[in-house]
Amino acid sequence: MEEYMLPCMSKKLFGIDCMGCGIQRAIALLLKGEFVEAFYMYPAIYTLLLFFLFAGISFIDKSRNYHKVIVAFGIITAILMVSSYFYKALYL
């Protein structure tokens, strides 16, 4: 499956990881059922999936307001992405 993944242009051009590096491999690990490994590969994977789930539900279900939930998951995801990026850059 890794031969079909898109390359990271930031890593190719500049030699540094971007904040999205690892998401494709994390999704592949999720599809294989390796949930803990997916978290270690990309810690924001679960909050990102919940963010997209609630964003999709908000388009379908117009009777409820999902704005606060979407914003909360967006903030949590952004914090996880930035903190894991700096952790990888500084300690790995």
Order of alpha helices (4+ residues) and beta strands (2+ residues): alpha-alpha-alpha-alpha-alpha
